[in-house]
Amino acid sequence: MIRRFFTPLFVLSMLLFAAAPVLIANAPYEATMGLVAKIFYFHAPCAWLMLISAFVCGIWSAIYLFQGRPHADRMALAAAELTAVFGLLALVTGPLWARKAWGVWWQWDARLTSSLLVWMIFLAYLLVRNYGGPGSEKLAAAMALFGMANVPFVYVSVNIWRTVHPKTSVVPTLPVDMGGPFWFCVAAFLLLYLLMLTMRVRLEEQRARLEELYRVGES
């Protein structure tokens, strides 16, 4: 369905991102951190999408391992790349916010360290896929399952251990004038993620067809 309506959804995504800065600018300032706290509207959606994409990669990797479907492998690869992209965005925007909130760029607390670990696992997935040689797809798929298994730990870490990172209860308790722009940004990033995932899978499909044509031509 997304592929069928790709162009109008792409236009909608661009409109959402064009409107997001206006909504964020009109949202109230956080009492203690002021303007810098508005990084939250970008940081949290990127962090969420890193974790969601890790789950997407893990699920499709499991399907590939047990059923051997090439489409599942392409979905897993696309999701792994987007996990790395959105993870990088989260790990860059987080310290920009932390420097003002905590006085340091980084704290080795449970949430930050586990998020970094998940991001590094999916970087390793991509390295294995690119340089692992024959059979690397299955080894990478097993790594994706390990990365996916760490996602719940990342989410609940702030509720179990003492950490400087805000708890998961922050978002549900946002006032309406802050919650509205936040969920608008979440919707914009989620739509962008789905479009990027669709494009990346389509690229892999075209690459597979091209390789098949080369094999036919050489035979």
Secondary structure, 3 states (H helix, E strand, C coil): CCCCCHHHHHHHHHHHHHHHHHHHHHCCCECCCEHHHHHHHHHHHHHHHHHHHHHHHHHHHHHHHHHCCHHHHHHHHHHHHHHHHHHHHHHHHHHHHHHHHCCCCCCCCHHHHHHHHHHHHHHHHHHHHHHCCCCHHHHHHHHHHHHHHHHHHHHHHHHHCCCCCCCCCCHHHCCHHHHHHHHHHHHHHHHHHHHHHHHHHHHHHHHHHHHHHHHHHHC
